[in-house]
Amino acid sequence: MRYPGIFKNFRKKKILVVGDIILDHYIWGLVERISPEAPVPVIDVKDENYTLGGAANVAANIVALGGKATVVGIRGDDVSGEVLHSLLSDRGIDTSGLFSGKRPTTIKTRVIAHSQQVVRFDKEDRRRLDERLFKKIKDFLSSDRNKWDALIISDYRKGVISEKMMRFIAKEFKKKGTFVSVDPKVGHFSYYKGVSLITPNTKEASEGTGIEIKDEKSLQKAGKTLLRELRCDSVLITRGENGMTLFEKGSAISHIPTAAKGAFDVTGAGDTVIAAITLAHVSGADLRAAAIISNHAAGIVVGQVGTATATPEQIMQSIKDEV
């Protein structure tokens, strides 16, 4: 596979990312004592920062790889929403599909001490979108569906992705030839019928099929079950330190060993995988080669604390180091 040519094509591709847009908030500090008020550590805060999470992180990964990304989702009319919008704009991500409503911006706050997560607290509204917001997203998606080379569903079960939304996307995009990939969430698997690609991790694939994946036989059974029951074109099961396994209709199963040098923080790794495999595939790579690219991209980001991205140069170097 001529990887440099694939990476060059990244710059020509426009990817639409639909789903739950999240603001990640990190508080960094040290623990040197226990509170006298309760048996909990006292964090001496040294720094804090905000990064993009969920569908926003998928879009950030696409941009880092050289592609163009448009996010479609919801933010709140609050300070967190302003921070989120600013971060997206700073990355060069198109926010014309970002709508505000009477719900807070989804924000996950992680407290990190001595490079370890101490606690996480979330502010969110997981209810389904009201009809007004659903119509806004639907109208935006319908406005120029031929503008994008692929559509990624980033589902974190925060209200944007519903069965109704997926039926609309299947009708307006997948059935008209657009490559539609899904980073799934357990509980929504039945929504994803007929998509091009779904990328569950081992736990999600196990829970989504009711098959405990504990060996090669059960892995193959789960992957084939997802292909059959969802009637999708392909399934990529990400397996952490065991790499990835790709199932395609009418093709042999492909096992891809991990490219990670050491997994430190898997936050956002799924976002990197879905972004890289989708962008690589619509840029000319077959799905196995695209999975290899996404595997190297994920191997790079898990070595960094918090949500992170990988560049084509880093991926190319990682591929060369493996040879």
Secondary structure by P-SEA (a helix, b strand, c coil): caaaaaaaacccbbbbbbcbbbbbbbbbbccccccccccbbbbccccccccccaaaaaaaaaaaacbbbbbbccccccaaaaaaaaaaaaaccccccbbbcccccbbbbbbbccccccccccccccccccaaaaaaaaaaaacccccccbbbbbccccccccaaaaaaaaaaccccccbbbbbcccccccccccccbbbbcaaaaaaacccccccaaaaaaaaaaaaacccccbbbbbbccccbbbbcccccbbbbcccccccccccaaaaaaaaaaaaaaaacccaaaaaaaaaaaaaaaaaccccccccaaaaaaaaaaac
